[in-house]
Amino acid sequence: MARVLVAEDEVLIRVDIVETLEEGGHTVVGEAGDGEQAMRLARELGPDLVVMDVKMPKVDGLTAARQITADGPAVLVLTAFSDKELVEEAADAGTIGYLVKPFQPAQLLAGVSVALARAADRRELQGTVDDLESKLAARKVIERAKGRLMEQFGLTEDQAYTRMRRAAMDRQLPLAEIAKRVLDAQPETPSTP
């Protein structure tokens, strides 16, 4: 189950939320009574999910949610308000779910389950994006290095690529590392007679 931080300024509601989450098998790692404390605890505790009220003292829940989601944890917003503008603001803040009070324990647990699933999907998608960006960056380095070898030694594109690939295999290094070394090396200057 998940590690959850609960941020709710109304103590009785916070107690109910904590009790419901713990009965649902989740671990409540911290409780906050205002948005400022929620941001601090989210940084310190690194929860999987923050269940947060929108209307909070010191720093409102949506401002806190923006900061918390930027740092990593997912945020499930709780509010007594369901107007369209507030829902859009919550989405813009990067929250992963929205639950209107009052709610039943089963609704809270279902909302938490959905929020955790969406957070996992988001992490997986981010991992894919990071991987693709890394591969694209490596591809760009390889292409630039091929160009350098073609220009420097009068090679064809295939010959330059084959030369780098052979060097990568001989040295047991990734092709991108060989390409970086090619680009870092000073080009040979023709000697004058």
Z-matrix of the N, CA and C atoms (Angstrom, degrees):
N
C 1 1.448
C 2 1.527 1 109.93
N 3 1.312 2 116.84 1 -175.55
C 4 1.458 3 121.21 2 -169.83
C 5 1.523 4 113.27 3 -102.29
N 6 1.335 5 113.49 4 155.98
C 7 1.463 6 121.99 5 171.08
C 8 1.526 7 106.28 6 -93.77
N 9 1.338 8 116.44 7 121.91
C 10 1.466 9 121.01 8 -171.57
C 11 1.528 10 110.83 9 -124.37
N 12 1.332 11 114.83 10 138.86
C 13 1.459 12 122.53 11 170.64
C 14 1.518 13 106.83 12 -105.46
N 15 1.333 14 117.45 13 130.75
C 16 1.461 15 121.93 14 179.95
C 17 1.521 16 108.63 15 -107.48
N 18 1.335 17 116.40 16 123.86
C 19 1.465 18 121.99 17 178.88
C 20 1.529 19 108.53 18 -121.46
N 21 1.312 20 115.12 19 104.96
C 22 1.469 21 122.24 20 -177.18
C 23 1.513 22 106.70 21 -150.78
N 24 1.347 23 117.37 22 127.67
C 25 1.455 24 119.99 23 -176.71
C 26 1.529 25 113.31 24 -79.49
N 27 1.324 26 118.58 25 -22.63
C 28 1.464 27 121.03 26 178.23
C 29 1.524 28 109.01 27 -86.92
N 30 1.339 29 114.77 28 112.55
C 31 1.460 30 121.45 29 -171.98
C 32 1.527 31 113.09 30 -56.47
N 33 1.325 32 118.59 31 -44.97
C 34 1.467 33 120.49 32 -177.83
C 35 1.529 34 111.71 33 -63.49
N 36 1.308 35 116.12 34 -40.96
C 37 1.469 36 119.57 35 178.08
C 38 1.522 37 109.46 36 -66.37
N 39 1.343 38 116.23 37 -41.42
C 40 1.475 39 119.96 38 179.56
C 41 1.526 40 110.36 39 -60.90
N 42 1.321 41 117.60 40 -43.00
C 43 1.468 42 121.59 41 178.96
C 44 1.531 43 110.14 42 -60.90
N 45 1.332 44 117.24 43 -43.68
C 46 1.472 45 120.96 44 178.32
C 47 1.530 46 111.40 45 -62.02
N 48 1.328 47 116.08 46 -42.70
C 49 1.468 48 120.11 47 -179.61
C 50 1.528 49 109.97 48 -63.35
N 51 1.334 50 116.12 49 -47.68
C 52 1.469 51 120.41 50 -179.90
C 53 1.521 52 110.60 51 -59.09
N 54 1.323 53 116.46 52 -46.84
C 55 1.464 54 121.18 53 -179.59
C 56 1.531 55 111.04 54 -60.45
N 57 1.331 56 116.47 55 -45.23
C 58 1.470 57 121.12 56 179.74
C 59 1.526 58 110.91 57 -61.88
N 60 1.328 59 116.73 58 -45.04
C 61 1.467 60 120.45 59 -179.35
C 62 1.521 61 111.22 60 -63.22
N 63 1.334 62 116.23 61 -44.78
C 64 1.465 63 119.54 62 -179.29
C 65 1.525 64 111.53 63 -66.44
N 66 1.331 65 117.26 64 -39.38
C 67 1.468 66 120.14 65 176.15
C 68 1.527 67 111.09 66 -65.64
N 69 1.346 68 116.22 67 -27.26
C 70 1.461 69 121.27 68 177.69
C 71 1.518 70 113.18 69 -82.21
N 72 1.345 71 116.90 70 2.16
C 73 1.465 72 120.47 71 175.92
C 74 1.518 73 114.71 72 95.74
N 75 1.317 74 118.11 73 2.12
C 76 1.467 75 120.81 74 179.33
C 77 1.524 76 110.16 75 -88.51
N 78 1.327 77 116.36 76 158.89
C 79 1.451 78 122.04 77 176.76
C 80 1.516 79 108.26 78 -105.68
N 81 1.318 80 116.73 79 120.67
C 82 1.462 81 120.69 80 176.67
C 83 1.525 82 106.32 81 -87.96
N 84 1.345 83 115.64 82 112.15
C 85 1.465 84 120.73 83 -175.32
C 86 1.519 85 112.71 84 -89.46
N 87 1.341 86 117.18 85 -14.56
C 88 1.451 87 119.53 86 179.54
C 89 1.507 88 111.44 87 -171.40
N 90 1.341 89 114.44 88 161.47
C 91 1.461 90 121.41 89 178.46
C 92 1.517 91 108.31 90 -133.06
N 93 1.337 92 116.22 91 138.58
C 94 1.461 93 121.44 92 179.50
C 95 1.522 94 109.44 93 -128.65
N 96 1.337 95 115.19 94 143.75
C 97 1.454 96 120.50 95 179.32
C 98 1.511 97 113.62 96 -104.54
N 99 1.346 98 116.59 97 -3.37
C 100 1.465 99 120.16 98 176.67
C 101 1.527 100 109.18 99 -150.82
N 102 1.332 101 115.63 100 165.84
C 103 1.461 102 120.57 101 -175.78
C 104 1.513 103 114.03 102 -65.11
N 105 1.327 104 116.40 103 -35.67
C 106 1.466 105 120.68 104 179.41
C 107 1.526 106 110.47 105 -63.33
N 108 1.327 107 115.71 106 -46.66
C 109 1.462 108 121.22 107 178.57
C 110 1.532 109 110.42 108 -64.42
N 111 1.317 110 117.34 109 -37.33
C 112 1.468 111 121.15 110 178.76
C 113 1.524 112 110.85 111 -61.47
N 114 1.337 113 117.16 112 -44.20
C 115 1.463 114 120.18 113 179.35
C 116 1.529 115 110.79 114 -62.96
N 117 1.338 116 116.06 115 -44.10
C 118 1.471 117 120.46 116 -179.59
C 119 1.530 118 110.76 117 -62.88
N 120 1.325 119 116.76 118 -48.10
C 121 1.464 120 120.28 119 -179.09
C 122 1.534 121 112.17 120 -65.74
N 123 1.316 122 116.96 121 -35.87
C 124 1.478 123 119.61 122 177.96
C 125 1.534 124 110.04 123 -62.39
N 126 1.331 125 116.46 124 -40.75
C 127 1.479 126 120.01 125 177.73
C 128 1.521 127 110.78 126 -66.61
N 129 1.337 128 116.48 127 -44.98
C 130 1.466 129 121.03 128 -175.80
C 131 1.522 130 113.09 129 -71.31
N 132 1.329 131 117.50 130 -40.60
C 133 1.463 132 121.87 131 -170.98
C 134 1.522 133 114.28 132 -95.41
N 135 1.331 134 117.49 133 -21.14
C 136 1.462 135 120.85 134 179.85
C 137 1.522 136 114.31 135 54.85
N 138 1.343 137 118.47 136 53.33
C 139 1.467 138 119.40 137 -179.40
C 140 1.530 139 111.77 138 -70.27
N 141 1.326 140 115.42 139 163.82
C 142 1.465 141 120.59 140 174.38
C 143 1.526 142 110.17 141 -75.06
N 144 1.334 143 115.07 142 -32.62
C 145 1.454 144 121.09 143 -174.82
C 146 1.521 145 109.59 144 -147.70
N 147 1.332 146 115.03 145 142.77
C 148 1.460 147 120.98 146 172.45
C 149 1.525 148 107.00 147 -114.75
N 150 1.333 149 116.66 148 122.89
C 151 1.456 150 122.54 149 175.26
C 152 1.520 151 104.81 150 -97.72
N 153 1.349 152 117.06 151 114.29
C 154 1.453 153 120.48 152 -168.87
C 155 1.514 154 113.67 153 -134.21
N 156 1.331 155 115.04 154 136.72
C 157 1.459 156 121.99 155 173.52
C 158 1.529 157 108.59 156 -74.08
N 159 1.318 158 116.71 157 148.26
C 160 1.465 159 121.09 158 178.87
C 161 1.525 160 111.00 159 -74.96
N 162 1.323 161 116.70 160 -45.52
C 163 1.466 162 121.60 161 -177.41
C 164 1.519 163 108.95 162 -88.82
N 165 1.337 164 116.01 163 101.26
C 166 1.464 165 121.24 164 -177.67
C 167 1.522 166 109.68 165 -129.14
N 168 1.347 167 116.88 166 149.79
C 169 1.460 168 119.28 167 175.10
C 170 1.534 169 111.66 168 -72.33
N 171 1.317 170 115.38 169 163.35
C 172 1.476 171 126.38 170 178.42
C 173 1.519 172 111.64 171 68.11
N 174 1.310 173 118.02 172 -66.33
C 175 1.468 174 122.64 173 176.58
C 176 1.521 175 106.49 174 -128.44
N 177 1.345 176 116.80 175 125.31
C 178 1.465 177 118.02 176 -177.71
C 179 1.527 178 110.85 177 -65.96
N 180 1.331 179 114.95 178 159.51
C 181 1.461 180 121.27 179 -174.42
C 182 1.516 181 115.00 180 -60.10
N 183 1.329 182 117.85 181 -35.37
C 184 1.465 183 119.28 182 -178.56
C 185 1.525 184 111.54 183 -73.35
N 186 1.332 185 116.98 184 -38.14
C 187 1.468 186 119.78 185 175.75
C 188 1.527 187 109.46 186 -63.86
N 189 1.335 188 116.01 187 -44.42
C 190 1.466 189 120.44 188 177.37
C 191 1.527 190 110.42 189 -62.56
N 192 1.325 191 117.31 190 -40.97
C 193 1.466 192 121.12 191 -179.59
C 194 1.523 193 111.13 192 -60.92
N 195 1.332 194 116.82 193 -41.23
C 196 1.473 195 120.16 194 177.90
C 197 1.522 196 110.55 195 -56.97
N 198 1.321 197 116.36 196 -47.17
C 199 1.465 198 121.05 197 -179.02
C 200 1.524 199 111.08 198 -67.19
N 201 1.314 200 116.71 199 -43.89
C 202 1.466 201 120.65 200 -177.80
C 203 1.523 202 111.07 201 -64.23
N 204 1.330 203 117.29 202 -45.84
C 205 1.476 204 118.84 203 -178.90
C 206 1.526 205 110.86 204 -67.61
N 207 1.330 206 117.61 205 -30.17
C 208 1.469 207 120.13 206 176.61
C 209 1.525 208 110.17 207 -65.40
N 210 1.335 209 116.65 208 -31.46
C 211 1.463 210 121.45 209 179.80
C 212 1.529 211 112.79 210 -82.53
N 213 1.333 212 118.24 211 -14.46
C 214 1.450 213 119.50 212 176.17
C 215 1.514 214 118.05 213 135.37
N 216 1.340 215 119.65 214 -52.53
C 217 1.470 216 118.41 215 -175.47
C 218 1.528 217 113.05 216 -64.79
N 219 1.309 218 115.43 217 151.45
C 220 1.460 219 121.44 218 175.47
C 221 1.529 220 108.86 219 -81.39
N 222 1.337 221 116.03 220 153.37
C 223 1.466 222 120.72 221 -179.69
C 224 1.530 223 109.60 222 -125.78
N 225 1.331 224 114.78 223 129.16
C 226 1.458 225 122.82 224 172.04
C 227 1.518 226 106.23 225 -106.29
N 228 1.325 227 116.89 226 119.64
C 229 1.457 228 122.46 227 -175.50
C 230 1.523 229 110.84 228 -89.98
N 231 1.333 230 114.83 229 136.11
C 232 1.460 231 122.36 230 173.85
C 233 1.521 232 107.64 231 -114.45
N 234 1.310 233 117.53 232 137.48
C 235 1.451 234 119.48 233 178.04
C 236 1.515 235 111.38 234 -158.76
N 237 1.315 236 115.13 235 154.52
C 238 1.460 237 120.57 236 175.11
C 239 1.524 238 110.30 237 -86.64
N 240 1.332 239 116.73 238 -4.37
C 241 1.458 240 122.26 239 -175.60
C 242 1.521 241 110.32 240 -111.28
N 243 1.326 242 116.03 241 141.18
C 244 1.469 243 118.07 242 -178.64
C 245 1.519 244 112.12 243 -131.65
N 246 1.348 245 117.22 244 24.07
C 247 1.460 246 117.72 245 -179.46
C 248 1.530 247 110.13 246 -68.95
N 249 1.308 248 115.09 247 153.08
C 250 1.466 249 122.14 248 -173.29
C 251 1.527 250 112.54 249 -58.13
N 252 1.333 251 116.67 250 -39.81
C 253 1.468 252 120.40 251 -178.34
C 254 1.528 253 111.57 252 -62.82
N 255 1.325 254 116.77 253 -42.26
C 256 1.461 255 120.96 254 179.67
C 257 1.531 256 110.86 255 -66.92
N 258 1.319 257 116.70 256 -39.37
C 259 1.467 258 120.57 257 177.17
C 260 1.531 259 109.68 258 -61.36
N 261 1.328 260 117.38 259 -43.88
C 262 1.468 261 121.32 260 178.78
C 263 1.524 262 111.27 261 -64.40
N 264 1.331 263 116.97 262 -40.62
C 265 1.465 264 120.63 263 177.49
C 266 1.524 265 110.59 264 -61.71
N 267 1.320 266 116.14 265 -41.64
C 268 1.463 267 120.60 266 179.03
C 269 1.530 268 110.49 267 -62.76
N 270 1.314 269 116.51 268 -41.64
C 271 1.466 270 120.15 269 177.82
C 272 1.522 271 110.68 270 -64.40
N 273 1.332 272 116.61 271 -42.16
C 274 1.470 273 120.84 272 178.43
C 275 1.523 274 111.89 273 -64.27
N 276 1.323 275 116.72 274 -28.26
C 277 1.464 276 121.30 275 -179.95
C 278 1.529 277 111.72 276 -76.58
N 279 1.330 278 117.26 277 -4.60
C 280 1.463 279 120.96 278 178.06
C 281 1.516 280 114.21 279 88.59
N 282 1.331 281 117.01 280 11.58
C 283 1.462 282 118.46 281 179.40
C 284 1.524 283 109.91 282 -67.61
N 285 1.305 284 115.11 283 157.30
C 286 1.454 285 120.00 284 -173.10
C 287 1.522 286 112.27 285 -107.63
N 288 1.336 287 116.02 286 -7.06
C 289 1.453 288 120.18 287 179.46
C 290 1.514 289 110.41 288 -165.22
N 291 1.330 290 115.60 289 164.58
C 292 1.460 291 121.93 290 -174.14
C 293 1.509 292 107.63 291 -144.84
N 294 1.324 293 117.18 292 121.95
C 295 1.456 294 121.50 293 -178.12
C 296 1.528 295 108.90 294 -127.58
N 297 1.340 296 116.46 295 128.21
C 298 1.465 297 121.67 296 -177.08
C 299 1.529 298 109.57 297 -92.77
N 300 1.361 299 114.64 298 131.24
C 301 1.472 300 121.33 299 176.15
C 302 1.518 301 109.22 300 -82.55
N 303 1.296 302 119.28 301 152.17
C 304 1.463 303 126.59 302 -6.12
C 305 1.532 304 109.90 303 -76.80
N 306 1.301 305 115.90 304 151.73
C 307 1.464 306 120.61 305 179.66
C 308 1.524 307 108.71 306 -133.68
N 309 1.300 308 114.88 307 158.07
C 310 1.458 309 122.25 308 177.28
C 311 1.529 310 108.43 309 -85.96
N 312 1.328 311 117.94 310 154.86
C 313 1.467 312 120.09 311 177.85
C 314 1.532 313 112.97 312 -52.46
N 315 1.325 314 116.66 313 -40.67
C 316 1.473 315 119.69 314 -179.80
C 317 1.534 316 111.28 315 -63.06
N 318 1.334 317 116.85 316 -35.60
C 319 1.477 318 120.20 317 177.96
C 320 1.514 319 110.56 318 -67.17
N 321 1.324 320 117.09 319 -41.54
C 322 1.468 321 120.71 320 178.39
C 323 1.525 322 110.34 321 -62.38
N 324 1.327 323 116.87 322 -46.99
C 325 1.468 324 119.95 323 -178.89
C 326 1.529 325 111.41 324 -64.44
N 327 1.323 326 116.42 325 -38.61
C 328 1.470 327 119.39 326 177.23
C 329 1.528 328 109.82 327 -65.94
N 330 1.319 329 117.23 328 -42.48
C 331 1.467 330 120.95 329 178.16
C 332 1.516 331 111.54 330 -61.55
N 333 1.329 332 116.70 331 -40.53
C 334 1.466 333 121.28 332 177.97
C 335 1.529 334 110.01 333 -64.55
N 336 1.328 335 117.02 334 -43.85
C 337 1.477 336 120.34 335 179.59
C 338 1.522 337 111.40 336 -60.54
N 339 1.321 338 116.43 337 -45.06
C 340 1.465 339 120.50 338 179.41
C 341 1.528 340 109.92 339 -65.13
N 342 1.327 341 117.11 340 -43.50
C 343 1.469 342 120.69 341 179.86
C 344 1.523 343 111.00 342 -61.48
N 345 1.323 344 117.00 343 -41.61
C 346 1.471 345 120.06 344 179.04
C 347 1.532 346 111.34 345 -65.88
N 348 1.330 347 116.87 346 -39.70
C 349 1.469 348 120.44 347 177.94
C 350 1.526 349 110.55 348 -64.30
N 351 1.336 350 116.62 349 -43.00
C 352 1.469 351 119.88 350 178.41
C 353 1.516 352 110.77 351 -65.81
N 354 1.321 353 117.20 352 -37.75
C 355 1.467 354 120.65 353 178.48
C 356 1.529 355 110.40 354 -64.09
N 357 1.336 356 116.69 355 -40.79
C 358 1.466 357 120.42 356 177.81
C 359 1.530 358 110.32 357 -63.87
N 360 1.337 359 116.30 358 -42.08
C 361 1.467 360 120.37 359 177.02
C 362 1.519 361 110.51 360 -61.23
N 363 1.329 362 116.13 361 -42.27
C 364 1.470 363 120.85 362 -179.32
C 365 1.526 364 110.72 363 -63.41
N 366 1.352 365 117.01 364 -42.94
C 367 1.470 366 120.50 365 178.68
C 368 1.523 367 110.47 366 -63.52
N 369 1.332 368 116.34 367 -42.30
C 370 1.468 369 120.19 368 179.62
C 371 1.527 370 110.70 369 -63.77
N 372 1.315 371 116.47 370 -43.80
C 373 1.456 372 120.70 371 178.21
C 374 1.527 373 110.81 372 -62.81
N 375 1.336 374 116.90 373 -41.90
C 376 1.461 375 119.95 374 178.28
C 377 1.520 376 110.69 375 -63.24
N 378 1.336 377 116.80 376 -38.75
C 379 1.462 378 120.72 377 176.74
C 380 1.520 379 111.10 378 -61.94
N 381 1.324 380 116.85 379 -40.82
C 382 1.465 381 121.29 380 177.74
C 383 1.523 382 110.66 381 -64.75
N 384 1.321 383 116.60 382 -43.93
C 385 1.469 384 120.99 383 178.90
C 386 1.521 385 109.80 384 -61.66
N 387 1.339 386 116.82 385 -45.87
C 388 1.468 387 120.36 386 179.81
C 389 1.525 388 110.84 387 -60.59
N 390 1.338 389 116.23 388 -42.15
C 391 1.457 390 120.91 389 179.46
C 392 1.529 391 111.12 390 -63.03
N 393 1.334 392 116.40 391 -44.81
C 394 1.462 393 120.24 392 179.51
C 395 1.528 394 111.70 393 -65.14
N 396 1.337 395 116.59 394 -39.84
C 397 1.468 396 119.64 395 177.83
C 398 1.517 397 110.75 396 -63.53
N 399 1.327 398 116.55 397 -39.23
C 400 1.459 399 121.17 398 178.78
C 401 1.529 400 110.50 399 -64.90
N 402 1.336 401 116.05 400 -43.81
C 403 1.467 402 119.78 401 178.97
C 404 1.521 403 111.44 402 -64.97
N 405 1.325 404 116.89 403 -39.52
C 406 1.458 405 120.52 404 178.47
C 407 1.526 406 110.87 405 -64.87
N 408 1.328 407 116.84 406 -42.12
C 409 1.465 408 120.59 407 178.65
C 410 1.533 409 109.94 408 -62.47
N 411 1.345 410 116.58 409 -42.33
C 412 1.466 411 120.53 410 178.49
C 413 1.526 412 110.23 411 -63.83
N 414 1.321 413 116.53 412 -41.46
C 415 1.467 414 120.70 413 179.97
C 416 1.533 415 111.03 414 -61.81
N 417 1.330 416 116.39 415 -40.66
C 418 1.468 417 120.71 416 179.03
C 419 1.524 418 110.71 417 -63.60
N 420 1.334 419 117.08 418 -41.45
C 421 1.467 420 121.29 419 178.89
C 422 1.526 421 109.62 420 -63.89
N 423 1.320 422 116.63 421 -43.38
C 424 1.469 423 120.80 422 179.90
C 425 1.527 424 110.57 423 -62.39
N 426 1.334 425 116.58 424 -43.99
C 427 1.469 426 120.30 425 179.53
C 428 1.534 427 111.56 426 -62.72
N 429 1.331 428 116.57 427 -42.22
C 430 1.469 429 119.77 428 178.82
C 431 1.529 430 110.87 429 -65.10
N 432 1.340 431 115.91 430 -40.19
C 433 1.465 432 119.78 431 179.29
C 434 1.524 433 110.75 432 -66.19
N 435 1.324 434 117.11 433 -40.28
C 436 1.477 435 120.04 434 175.74
C 437 1.518 436 109.83 435 -57.97
N 438 1.320 437 115.69 436 -46.31
C 439 1.458 438 120.01 437 178.89
C 440 1.519 439 112.38 438 -59.04
N 441 1.328 440 116.57 439 -41.56
C 442 1.470 441 121.08 440 178.97
C 443 1.523 442 110.45 441 -62.20
N 444 1.353 443 116.67 442 -45.73
C 445 1.465 444 120.27 443 179.93
C 446 1.521 445 111.62 444 -65.20
N 447 1.319 446 116.54 445 -39.62
C 448 1.472 447 120.60 446 179.12
C 449 1.522 448 110.12 447 -61.51
N 450 1.326 449 115.44 448 -44.71
C 451 1.461 450 120.54 449 -178.67
C 452 1.525 451 111.65 450 -69.74
N 453 1.323 452 116.00 451 -43.95
C 454 1.458 453 121.52 452 -174.01
C 455 1.525 454 112.64 453 -71.75
N 456 1.340 455 117.39 454 -38.32
C 457 1.460 456 120.17 455 -174.25
C 458 1.516 457 113.97 456 -115.87
N 459 1.326 458 116.74 457 4.93
C 460 1.458 459 120.33 458 179.26
C 461 1.524 460 112.67 459 65.57
N 462 1.313 461 117.66 460 37.09
C 463 1.455 462 122.31 461 -178.03
C 464 1.524 463 110.63 462 -92.39
N 465 1.319 464 115.14 463 159.12
C 466 1.464 465 119.27 464 169.86
C 467 1.532 466 107.23 465 -79.13
N 468 1.314 467 115.47 466 169.43
C 469 1.460 468 119.20 467 179.00
C 470 1.523 469 110.78 468 -61.04
N 471 1.341 470 116.81 469 -43.52
C 472 1.468 471 120.77 470 179.39
C 473 1.519 472 111.71 471 -62.89
N 474 1.324 473 116.79 472 -41.29
C 475 1.461 474 120.00 473 179.52
C 476 1.528 475 111.53 474 -64.75
N 477 1.317 476 116.76 475 -41.99
C 478 1.468 477 120.77 476 179.62
C 479 1.525 478 110.21 477 -63.62
N 480 1.338 479 116.21 478 -43.58
C 481 1.458 480 120.47 479 -179.86
C 482 1.532 481 110.02 480 -65.09
N 483 1.325 482 117.03 481 -44.16
C 484 1.462 483 121.29 482 -179.89
C 485 1.523 484 110.60 483 -61.19
N 486 1.318 485 116.90 484 -40.77
C 487 1.466 486 121.23 485 179.85
C 488 1.545 487 110.18 486 -62.82
N 489 1.327 488 116.40 487 -44.73
C 490 1.471 489 119.27 488 179.55
C 491 1.531 490 110.81 489 -67.30
N 492 1.322 491 116.63 490 -40.88
C 493 1.463 492 120.30 491 -179.74
C 494 1.526 493 110.72 492 -63.08
N 495 1.322 494 116.73 493 -42.36
C 496 1.461 495 120.50 494 179.07
C 497 1.533 496 110.22 495 -63.07
N 498 1.338 497 117.03 496 -42.81
C 499 1.465 498 121.00 497 178.14
C 500 1.531 499 110.85 498 -62.77
N 501 1.309 500 116.93 499 -38.41
C 502 1.470 501 121.01 500 179.13
C 503 1.531 502 110.36 501 -64.95
N 504 1.332 503 116.84 502 -42.72
C 505 1.467 504 120.46 503 179.44
C 506 1.523 505 110.52 504 -68.21
N 507 1.326 506 117.54 505 -44.21
C 508 1.467 507 120.94 506 -179.01
C 509 1.527 508 111.54 507 -61.17
N 510 1.309 509 116.16 508 -38.77
C 511 1.480 510 120.76 509 -177.06
C 512 1.530 511 112.54 510 -94.06
N 513 1.327 512 116.29 511 -3.55
C 514 1.464 513 122.74 512 -177.33
C 515 1.534 514 111.10 513 53.44
N 516 1.318 515 113.95 514 50.01
C 517 1.462 516 122.03 515 178.59
C 518 1.527 517 108.87 516 -123.50
N 519 1.329 518 117.14 517 155.32
C 520 1.464 519 119.27 518 175.03
C 521 1.531 520 110.39 519 -64.06
N 522 1.303 521 115.90 520 148.41
C 523 1.462 522 121.74 521 -179.93
C 524 1.530 523 111.26 522 -57.01
N 525 1.330 524 116.87 523 -37.84
C 526 1.464 525 120.15 524 179.55
C 527 1.523 526 111.54 525 -62.98
N 528 1.331 527 117.37 526 -34.13
C 529 1.474 528 120.63 527 178.47
C 530 1.527 529 110.75 528 -67.62
N 531 1.321 530 116.58 529 -40.96
C 532 1.475 531 120.18 530 176.42
C 533 1.527 532 109.15 531 -63.39
N 534 1.321 533 116.64 532 -42.28
C 535 1.464 534 120.98 533 179.01
C 536 1.531 535 110.61 534 -60.21
N 537 1.334 536 117.65 535 -42.80
C 538 1.470 537 120.75 536 177.64
C 539 1.521 538 110.78 537 -60.58
N 540 1.322 539 116.00 538 -41.63
C 541 1.475 540 120.07 539 179.53
C 542 1.522 541 111.05 540 -64.48
N 543 1.333 542 116.24 541 -38.29
C 544 1.466 543 119.68 542 176.78
C 545 1.525 544 109.79 543 -61.69
N 546 1.311 545 115.96 544 -44.60
C 547 1.467 546 120.02 545 -178.57
C 548 1.518 547 112.34 546 -70.87
N 549 1.339 548 117.60 547 -31.25
C 550 1.465 549 120.92 548 179.38
C 551 1.522 550 112.62 549 -76.09
N 552 1.348 551 116.33 550 -25.17
C 553 1.466 552 120.23 551 -179.22
C 554 1.527 553 109.64 552 -70.39
N 555 1.314 554 115.67 553 142.59
C 556 1.463 555 119.97 554 177.31
C 557 1.526 556 108.19 555 -72.72
N 558 1.324 557 117.23 556 132.78
C 559 1.467 558 117.55 557 178.05
C 560 1.526 559 110.32 558 -64.99
N 561 1.313 560 113.85 559 142.67
C 562 1.475 561 118.25 560 179.69
C 563 1.523 562 109.07 561 -67.78
N 564 1.306 563 115.41 562 135.84
C 565 1.460 564 118.87 563 176.64
C 566 1.520 565 107.99 564 -97.56
N 567 1.334 566 116.50 565 136.34
C 568 1.472 567 118.25 566 -179.05
C 569 1.515 568 110.64 567 -62.71
N 570 1.321 569 115.55 568 137.77
C 571 1.469 570 119.41 569 179.38
C 572 1.519 571 109.33 570 -78.24
N 573 1.296 572 115.12 571 143.38
C 574 1.466 573 119.49 572 179.37
C 575 1.511 574 109.73 573 -95.76
N 576 1.356 575 118.09 574 137.22
C 577 1.474 576 119.97 575 -177.75
C 578 1.498 577 112.66 576 -71.91
